[in-house]
Amino acid sequence: MHVIKNSLFNCRVFAEPILIFSMFLALFSILQREIIIFIFRHIKQINKREHILIKKLKNKL
């Protein structure tokens, strides 16, 4: 059993190592999902900008 000292709330949490690992894994999977969503939104915006630029260039020709 490990003791985790939390300075924000000034308390101690007693937890098994596997519980600590699974909590970090859950947090990482949530963050990973958010990062993937952010990247796909950014790619969509880039594609829209490129599409608009291509239309403008075609209209000039």
Backbone atoms as SQL, in Angstrom:
CREATE TABLE atoms (id INTEGER PRIMARY KEY, chain TEXT, resi INTEGER, resn TEXT, atom TEXT, x REAL, y REAL, z REAL);
INSERT INTO atoms VALUES
  (1, 'A', 1, 'MET', 'N', 0.845, -1.182, 0.000),
  (2, 'A', 1, 'MET', 'CA', 0.000, 0.000, 0.000),
  (3, 'A', 1, 'MET', 'C', 0.890, 1.245, 0.000),
  (4, 'A', 2, 'HIS', 'N', 0.568, 2.204, -0.871),
  (5, 'A', 2, 'HIS', 'CA', 1.335, 3.435, -0.986),
  (6, 'A', 2, 'HIS', 'C', 0.535, 4.604, -0.421),
  (7, 'A', 3, 'VAL', 'N', 1.255, 5.581, 0.105),
  (8, 'A', 3, 'VAL', 'CA', 0.627, 6.793, 0.622),
  (9, 'A', 3, 'VAL', 'C', 0.909, 7.917, -0.357),
  (10, 'A', 4, 'ILE', 'N', -0.141, 8.552, -0.830),
  (11, 'A', 4, 'ILE', 'CA', -0.013, 9.690, -1.733),
  (12, 'A', 4, 'ILE', 'C', -0.407, 10.932, -0.953),
  (13, 'A', 5, 'LYS', 'N', 0.521, 11.877, -0.868),
  (14, 'A', 5, 'LYS', 'CA', 0.215, 13.105, -0.143),
  (15, 'A', 5, 'LYS', 'C', -0.256, 14.149, -1.145),
  (16, 'A', 6, 'ASN', 'N', -1.421, 14.687, -0.914),
  (17, 'A', 6, 'ASN', 'CA', -2.001, 15.684, -1.794),
  (18, 'A', 6, 'ASN', 'C', -1.872, 17.038, -1.115),
  (19, 'A', 7, 'SER', 'N', -0.995, 17.896, -1.660),
  (20, 'A', 7, 'SER', 'CA', -0.740, 19.186, -1.014),
  (21, 'A', 7, 'SER', 'C', -1.885, 20.170, -1.223),
  (22, 'A', 8, 'LEU', 'N', -2.680, 19.960, -2.272),
  (23, 'A', 8, 'LEU', 'CA', -3.780, 20.886, -2.546),
  (24, 'A', 8, 'LEU', 'C', -4.841, 20.813, -1.452),
  (25, 'A', 9, 'PHE', 'N', -5.203, 19.613, -1.056),
  (26, 'A', 9, 'PHE', 'CA', -6.229, 19.435, -0.032),
  (27, 'A', 9, 'PHE', 'C', -5.642, 19.067, 1.328),
  (28, 'A', 10, 'ASN', 'N', -4.304, 18.914, 1.385),
  (29, 'A', 10, 'ASN', 'CA', -3.600, 18.580, 2.619),
  (30, 'A', 10, 'ASN', 'C', -4.175, 17.317, 3.262),
  (31, 'A', 11, 'CYS', 'N', -4.228, 16.253, 2.474),
  (32, 'A', 11, 'CYS', 'CA', -4.725, 14.979, 2.983),
  (33, 'A', 11, 'CYS', 'C', -3.896, 13.849, 2.385),
  (34, 'A', 12, 'ARG', 'N', -4.052, 12.655, 2.922),
  (35, 'A', 12, 'ARG', 'CA', -3.327, 11.496, 2.417),
  (36, 'A', 12, 'ARG', 'C', -4.318, 10.481, 1.877),
  (37, 'A', 13, 'VAL', 'N', -3.948, 9.882, 0.768),
  (38, 'A', 13, 'VAL', 'CA', -4.794, 8.876, 0.136),
  (39, 'A', 13, 'VAL', 'C', -4.044, 7.551, 0.173),
  (40, 'A', 14, 'PHE', 'N', -4.678, 6.532, 0.703),
  (41, 'A', 14, 'PHE', 'CA', -4.080, 5.202, 0.734),
  (42, 'A', 14, 'PHE', 'C', -4.639, 4.404, -0.438),
  (43, 'A', 15, 'ALA', 'N', -3.742, 3.932, -1.306),
  (44, 'A', 15, 'ALA', 'CA', -4.212, 3.212, -2.492),
  (45, 'A', 15, 'ALA', 'C', -3.215, 2.129, -2.881),
  (46, 'A', 16, 'GLU', 'N', -3.746, 1.098, -3.493),
  (47, 'A', 16, 'GLU', 'CA', -2.901, 0.031, -4.024),
  (48, 'A', 16, 'GLU', 'C', -2.253, 0.516, -5.325),
  (49, 'A', 17, 'PRO', 'N', -1.070, 0.018, -5.651),
  (50, 'A', 17, 'PRO', 'CA', -0.398, 0.448, -6.891),
  (51, 'A', 17, 'PRO', 'C', -1.231, 0.200, -8.148),
  (52, 'A', 18, 'ILE', 'N', -1.967, -0.905, -8.190),
  (53, 'A', 18, 'ILE', 'CA', -2.776, -1.192, -9.378),
  (54, 'A', 18, 'ILE', 'C', -3.903, -0.174, -9.525),
  (55, 'A', 19, 'LEU', 'N', -4.437, 0.318, -8.413),
  (56, 'A', 19, 'LEU', 'CA', -5.479, 1.341, -8.460),
  (57, 'A', 19, 'LEU', 'C', -4.909, 2.653, -8.985),
  (58, 'A', 20, 'ILE', 'N', -3.721, 3.008, -8.499),
  (59, 'A', 20, 'ILE', 'CA', -3.065, 4.234, -8.972),
  (60, 'A', 20, 'ILE', 'C', -2.802, 4.133, -10.473),
  (61, 'A', 21, 'PHE', 'N', -2.285, 2.985, -10.904),
  (62, 'A', 21, 'PHE', 'CA', -1.992, 2.773, -12.325),
  (63, 'A', 21, 'PHE', 'C', -3.258, 2.866, -13.169),
  (64, 'A', 22, 'SER', 'N', -4.335, 2.253, -12.706),
  (65, 'A', 22, 'SER', 'CA', -5.575, 2.270, -13.494),
  (66, 'A', 22, 'SER', 'C', -6.178, 3.674, -13.559),
  (67, 'A', 23, 'MET', 'N', -5.999, 4.462, -12.498),
  (68, 'A', 23, 'MET', 'CA', -6.499, 5.843, -12.524),
  (69, 'A', 23, 'MET', 'C', -5.710, 6.675, -13.533),
  (70, 'A', 24, 'PHE', 'N', -4.382, 6.515, -13.545),
  (71, 'A', 24, 'PHE', 'CA', -3.568, 7.234, -14.524),
  (72, 'A', 24, 'PHE', 'C', -3.898, 6.779, -15.942),
  (73, 'A', 25, 'LEU', 'N', -4.142, 5.494, -16.120),
  (74, 'A', 25, 'LEU', 'CA', -4.488, 4.966, -17.436),
  (75, 'A', 25, 'LEU', 'C', -5.820, 5.542, -17.920),
  (76, 'A', 26, 'ALA', 'N', -6.793, 5.634, -17.026),
  (77, 'A', 26, 'ALA', 'CA', -8.096, 6.210, -17.387),
  (78, 'A', 26, 'ALA', 'C', -7.949, 7.681, -17.759),
  (79, 'A', 27, 'LEU', 'N', -7.165, 8.414, -16.981),
  (80, 'A', 27, 'LEU', 'CA', -6.940, 9.830, -17.275),
  (81, 'A', 27, 'LEU', 'C', -6.247, 9.991, -18.619),
  (82, 'A', 28, 'PHE', 'N', -5.241, 9.153, -18.883),
  (83, 'A', 28, 'PHE', 'CA', -4.523, 9.228, -20.153),
  (84, 'A', 28, 'PHE', 'C', -5.440, 8.917, -21.330),
  (85, 'A', 29, 'SER', 'N', -6.330, 7.939, -21.181),
  (86, 'A', 29, 'SER', 'CA', -7.219, 7.585, -22.290),
  (87, 'A', 29, 'SER', 'C', -8.207, 8.714, -22.581),
  (88, 'A', 30, 'ILE', 'N', -8.669, 9.400, -21.543),
  (89, 'A', 30, 'ILE', 'CA', -9.561, 10.549, -21.748),
  (90, 'A', 30, 'ILE', 'C', -8.814, 11.667, -22.468),
  (91, 'A', 31, 'LEU', 'N', -7.592, 11.958, -22.010),
  (92, 'A', 31, 'LEU', 'CA', -6.801, 13.012, -22.649),
  (93, 'A', 31, 'LEU', 'C', -6.457, 12.646, -24.089),
  (94, 'A', 32, 'GLN', 'N', -6.151, 11.376, -24.324),
  (95, 'A', 32, 'GLN', 'CA', -5.821, 10.927, -25.668),
  (96, 'A', 32, 'GLN', 'C', -7.012, 11.131, -26.602),
  (97, 'A', 33, 'ARG', 'N', -8.207, 10.844, -26.132),
  (98, 'A', 33, 'ARG', 'CA', -9.418, 11.034, -26.938),
  (99, 'A', 33, 'ARG', 'C', -9.599, 12.512, -27.281),
  (100, 'A', 34, 'GLU', 'N', -9.395, 13.388, -26.294),
  (101, 'A', 34, 'GLU', 'CA', -9.548, 14.824, -26.528),
  (102, 'A', 34, 'GLU', 'C', -8.505, 15.341, -27.514),
  (103, 'A', 35, 'ILE', 'N', -7.282, 14.824, -27.415),
  (104, 'A', 35, 'ILE', 'CA', -6.223, 15.245, -28.332),
  (105, 'A', 35, 'ILE', 'C', -6.552, 14.818, -29.756),
  (106, 'A', 36, 'ILE', 'N', -7.055, 13.607, -29.929),
  (107, 'A', 36, 'ILE', 'CA', -7.419, 13.117, -31.265),
  (108, 'A', 36, 'ILE', 'C', -8.550, 13.958, -31.851),
  (109, 'A', 37, 'ILE', 'N', -9.551, 14.291, -31.045),
  (110, 'A', 37, 'ILE', 'CA', -10.661, 15.139, -31.513),
  (111, 'A', 37, 'ILE', 'C', -10.141, 16.507, -31.932),
  (112, 'A', 38, 'PHE', 'N', -9.232, 17.091, -31.141),
  (113, 'A', 38, 'PHE', 'CA', -8.659, 18.400, -31.452),
  (114, 'A', 38, 'PHE', 'C', -7.902, 18.359, -32.776),
  (115, 'A', 39, 'ILE', 'N', -7.104, 17.309, -32.982),
  (116, 'A', 39, 'ILE', 'CA', -6.317, 17.186, -34.212),
  (117, 'A', 39, 'ILE', 'C', -7.236, 17.059, -35.424),
  (118, 'A', 40, 'PHE', 'N', -8.288, 16.243, -35.333),
  (119, 'A', 40, 'PHE', 'CA', -9.198, 16.079, -36.469),
  (120, 'A', 40, 'PHE', 'C', -9.940, 17.378, -36.785),
  (121, 'A', 41, 'ARG', 'N', -10.329, 18.132, -35.761),
  (122, 'A', 41, 'ARG', 'CA', -10.976, 19.431, -36.014),
  (123, 'A', 41, 'ARG', 'C', -10.017, 20.372, -36.729),
  (124, 'A', 42, 'HIS', 'N', -8.755, 20.360, -36.301),
  (125, 'A', 42, 'HIS', 'CA', -7.753, 21.226, -36.916),
  (126, 'A', 42, 'HIS', 'C', -7.528, 20.836, -38.376),
  (127, 'A', 43, 'ILE', 'N', -7.480, 19.539, -38.658),
  (128, 'A', 43, 'ILE', 'CA', -7.305, 19.064, -40.036),
  (129, 'A', 43, 'ILE', 'C', -8.491, 19.479, -40.900),
  (130, 'A', 44, 'LYS', 'N', -9.708, 19.406, -40.355),
  (131, 'A', 44, 'LYS', 'CA', -10.895, 19.834, -41.110),
  (132, 'A', 44, 'LYS', 'C', -10.806, 21.311, -41.463),
  (133, 'A', 45, 'GLN', 'N', -10.349, 22.145, -40.511),
  (134, 'A', 45, 'GLN', 'CA', -10.220, 23.578, -40.770),
  (135, 'A', 45, 'GLN', 'C', -9.190, 23.840, -41.859),
  (136, 'A', 46, 'ILE', 'N', -8.073, 23.117, -41.818),
  (137, 'A', 46, 'ILE', 'CA', -7.045, 23.281, -42.845),
  (138, 'A', 46, 'ILE', 'C', -7.600, 22.886, -44.209),
  (139, 'A', 47, 'ASN', 'N', -8.341, 21.788, -44.278),
  (140, 'A', 47, 'ASN', 'CA', -8.923, 21.342, -45.550),
  (141, 'A', 47, 'ASN', 'C', -9.918, 22.361, -46.091),
  (142, 'A', 48, 'LYS', 'N', -10.714, 22.973, -45.211),
  (143, 'A', 48, 'LYS', 'CA', -11.667, 23.997, -45.654),
  (144, 'A', 48, 'LYS', 'C', -10.926, 25.195, -46.232),
  (145, 'A', 49, 'ARG', 'N', -9.845, 25.621, -45.557),
  (146, 'A', 49, 'ARG', 'CA', -9.068, 26.762, -46.052),
  (147, 'A', 49, 'ARG', 'C', -8.444, 26.456, -47.406),
  (148, 'A', 50, 'GLU', 'N', -7.891, 25.260, -47.554),
  (149, 'A', 50, 'GLU', 'CA', -7.298, 24.869, -48.836),
  (150, 'A', 50, 'GLU', 'C', -8.357, 24.839, -49.933),
  (151, 'A', 51, 'HIS', 'N', -9.533, 24.333, -49.615),
  (152, 'A', 51, 'HIS', 'CA', -10.618, 24.263, -50.594),
  (153, 'A', 51, 'HIS', 'C', -11.014, 25.666, -51.047),
  (154, 'A', 52, 'ILE', 'N', -11.108, 26.595, -50.112),
  (155, 'A', 52, 'ILE', 'CA', -11.463, 27.982, -50.444),
  (156, 'A', 52, 'ILE', 'C', -10.374, 28.614, -51.306),
  (157, 'A', 53, 'LEU', 'N', -9.109, 28.375, -50.957),
  (158, 'A', 53, 'LEU', 'CA', -8.008, 28.932, -51.747),
  (159, 'A', 53, 'LEU', 'C', -7.995, 28.372, -53.168),
  (160, 'A', 54, 'ILE', 'N', -8.263, 27.086, -53.303),
  (161, 'A', 54, 'ILE', 'CA', -8.300, 26.465, -54.635),
  (162, 'A', 54, 'ILE', 'C', -9.432, 27.063, -55.463),
  (163, 'A', 55, 'LYS', 'N', -10.594, 27.289, -54.852),
  (164, 'A', 55, 'LYS', 'CA', -11.717, 27.913, -55.572),
  (165, 'A', 55, 'LYS', 'C', -11.340, 29.309, -56.047),
  (166, 'A', 56, 'LYS', 'N', -10.691, 30.094, -55.174),
  (167, 'A', 56, 'LYS', 'CA', -10.288, 31.455, -55.545),
  (168, 'A', 56, 'LYS', 'C', -9.288, 31.433, -56.690),
  (169, 'A', 57, 'LEU', 'N', -8.339, 30.502, -56.631),
  (170, 'A', 57, 'LEU', 'CA', -7.348, 30.406, -57.704),
  (171, 'A', 57, 'LEU', 'C', -7.994, 29.999, -59.026),
  (172, 'A', 58, 'LYS', 'N', -8.950, 29.087, -58.984),
  (173, 'A', 58, 'LYS', 'CA', -9.644, 28.659, -60.207),
  (174, 'A', 58, 'LYS', 'C', -10.446, 29.812, -60.801),
  (175, 'A', 59, 'ASN', 'N', -11.051, 30.628, -59.936),
  (176, 'A', 59, 'ASN', 'CA', -11.838, 31.768, -60.422),
  (177, 'A', 59, 'ASN', 'C', -10.945, 32.816, -61.076),
  (178, 'A', 60, 'LYS', 'N', -9.715, 32.960, -60.598),
  (179, 'A', 60, 'LYS', 'CA', -8.792, 33.936, -61.182),
  (180, 'A', 60, 'LYS', 'C', -8.288, 33.484, -62.543),
  (181, 'A', 61, 'LEU', 'N', -8.212, 32.177, -62.755),
  (182, 'A', 61, 'LEU', 'CA', -7.725, 31.658, -64.047),
  (183, 'A', 61, 'LEU', 'C', -8.798, 31.736, -65.064);
